[in-house]
């Protein structure tokens, strides 16, 4: 028991000494630009139904999502009461297979149209 108390006392004393020492200036880290995830940047080809909305050329998933949201905003398809819901027009109904889709469900449905 006495040995444990001595060890604890020694640790506390060491912590106090470390706390009293002036802090050394840390070397400034050079912040590197964040690299995009390769899986997101891989070009995928949209299906014919999705191509009517976002374009037929192969592009990354991130670009498809951006173009899809641009289409939704341009045509005023976000629900006015619940902004999370998207009211599909004829082109989007072909992709979603239903009239109203939650924005979180949208990415899952769009993924089925990518290859």
C-alpha positions in Angstrom: 0.0 0.0 0.0 2.7 2.4 0.9 4.5 1.8 -2.4 1.4 2.6 -4.3 0.9 5.9 -2.4 4.6 6.8 -3.1 4.1 6.1 -6.9 0.9 8.3 -7.0 2.7 11.1 -5.1 5.6 10.9 -7.6 3.2 11.1 -10.6 1.4 14.1 -9.1 4.7 15.9 -8.6 5.8 15.1 -12.1 2.6 16.5 -13.5 3.0 19.7 -11.5 6.5 20.2 -12.8 5.4 19.6 -16.4 2.5 22.1 -15.9 4.9 24.8 -14.6 7.3 24.5 -17.5 6.7 27.1 -20.3 5.1 25.6 -23.3 7.3 25.3 -26.3 6.1 26.9 -29.5 4.6 24.2 -31.7 5.9 24.2 -35.3 3.2 25.5 -37.6 1.7 22.7 -39.6 1.3 23.5 -43.3 -2.3 22.7 -44.1 -2.5 20.6 -47.2 -5.5 20.8 -49.5 -8.0 18.0 -48.8 -8.0 15.3 -51.4 -11.3 14.1 -52.8 -12.3 10.5 -52.3 -11.6 8.5 -55.4 -14.9 6.6 -55.2 -16.9 9.9 -55.4 -14.8 11.2 -58.3 -15.1 8.0 -60.4 -17.2 8.8 -63.5 -20.5 7.0 -63.7 -23.0 6.9 -66.6 -26.6 7.9 -65.8 -29.5 5.8 -67.2 -31.7 7.2 -70.0 -34.3 8.4 -67.5 -31.8 10.2 -65.3 -29.9 11.5 -68.4 -33.0 13.6 -69.3 -32.5 15.5 -66.1 -28.7 15.7 -65.6 -27.3 15.0 -69.0 -26.0 11.9 -70.8 -22.3 12.3 -70.4 -20.4 10.3 -67.7 -19.6 12.3 -64.6 -18.8 11.8 -60.9 -21.7 11.2 -58.4 -21.1 14.5 -56.8 -21.7 16.3 -60.1 -24.9 14.3 -60.8 -26.2 15.3 -57.3 -25.4 19.0 -58.0 -27.1 18.9 -61.4 -30.1 17.1 -59.9 -30.5 19.8 -57.2 -30.1 22.5 -59.7 -33.0 21.0 -61.7 -35.1 20.7 -58.6 -34.5 24.4 -57.6 -34.9 25.7 -61.2 -38.3 24.0 -61.5 -39.5 24.8 -57.9 -40.0 21.1 -57.0 -39.1 21.4 -53.3 -42.2 21.1 -51.2 -43.1 24.6 -49.7 -44.3 23.2 -46.3 -41.6 20.5 -45.8 -38.5 21.5 -47.6 -37.1 17.9 -47.2 -39.6 16.6 -49.7 -39.3 16.8 -53.5 -42.4 16.8 -55.6 -41.5 15.0 -58.7 -42.5 16.2 -62.2 -42.8 13.9 -65.2 -39.1 13.5 -65.7 -38.3 12.8 -62.1 -41.2 10.4 -61.7 -39.5 8.2 -64.3 -36.4 8.2 -62.0 -38.1 8.0 -58.5 -41.2 5.9 -59.5 -43.4 8.0 -57.2 -44.7 11.5 -56.8 -43.1 12.7 -53.6 -39.6 11.7 -52.3 -37.7 12.6 -49.2 -34.3 14.2 -50.0 -32.5 11.4 -48.1 -34.3 8.8 -50.0 -33.6 10.5 -53.3 -29.9 9.5 -53.4 -30.8 5.9 -52.8 -33.2 6.0 -55.7 -30.8 7.8 -58.0 -28.0 5.3 -57.2 -30.1 2.6 -59.0 -29.8 4.7 -62.2 -26.0 4.8 -62.2 -23.6 2.4 -63.8 
